[in-house]
C-alpha cells in the first residue's frame, strides 16, 4: 500500500518596508504588518543580537548609527 505525501500549503507575503518577498507555511492574521528580519533589525537596532560574523557577512555596521 502506497502512502500519499501530504502537500504543504505555503503563503507568499511581501514586507511592507523593504518590498522583500518571503514564504510562510502558516497564514498570517495581519499580512500588512509583516516585516522581514532585515527590516525588523533596521527598526530595532538595540535588539540586534546577531553574532558579529553574521553582521559582517550581511554588511551591517556593528555600531548602530544614532539619528538626531
C-alpha positions as CSV (number, residue, x, y, z in Angstrom):
1,X,0.0,0.0,0.0
2,X,1.4,3.3,-1.0
3,X,1.3,6.3,1.3
4,X,0.5,9.7,-0.1
5,X,2.6,12.6,0.8
6,X,0.9,15.5,2.4
7,X,1.3,18.7,0.4
8,X,2.4,21.7,2.4
9,X,0.3,24.8,1.9
10,X,2.5,27.9,1.5
11,X,1.6,31.6,1.7
12,X,3.6,34.3,-0.1
13,X,3.9,37.7,1.6
14,X,5.7,40.9,0.9
15,X,7.5,43.0,3.5
16,X,5.8,46.4,3.9
17,X,9.0,48.3,4.3
18,X,11.7,46.6,2.1
19,X,9.4,45.0,-0.5
20,X,11.2,41.7,0.1
21,X,9.1,38.7,-0.7
22,X,9.1,35.6,1.6
23,X,7.1,32.4,2.0
24,X,5.5,31.2,5.2
25,X,3.8,27.9,5.9
26,X,1.2,29.5,8.2
27,X,-1.4,32.0,7.4
28,X,-0.8,35.5,8.9
29,X,-3.5,37.2,10.9
30,X,-2.3,40.7,9.8
31,X,-0.3,40.3,6.5
32,X,0.1,44.1,6.1
33,X,2.0,44.2,9.4
34,X,4.6,41.5,8.4
35,X,8.2,42.6,8.4
36,X,11.3,40.8,7.1
37,X,14.1,40.0,9.5
38,X,16.2,42.7,7.8
39,X,13.5,45.4,8.3
40,X,13.0,44.3,11.9
41,X,16.6,44.8,12.8
42,X,16.8,48.1,10.9
43,X,13.9,49.4,13.0
44,X,15.2,47.9,16.3
45,X,19.0,48.2,16.3
46,X,19.1,47.9,20.0
47,X,17.6,44.4,19.8
48,X,20.1,43.2,17.2
49,X,21.7,40.2,19.0
50,X,23.1,38.5,15.9
51,X,26.8,37.4,16.1
52,X,29.5,39.7,14.6
53,X,30.2,37.1,11.9
54,X,26.7,37.3,10.6
55,X,26.6,41.1,10.7
56,X,29.9,41.3,8.8
57,X,28.6,38.9,6.1
58,X,25.4,41.0,5.7
59,X,27.4,44.3,5.7
60,X,25.7,45.6,8.8
61,X,27.8,48.1,10.9
62,X,28.4,46.9,14.4
63,X,27.9,50.3,15.9
64,X,24.4,51.5,15.3
65,X,24.1,55.0,13.9
66,X,22.3,57.5,16.1
67,X,19.9,59.6,14.2
68,X,19.1,63.0,15.6
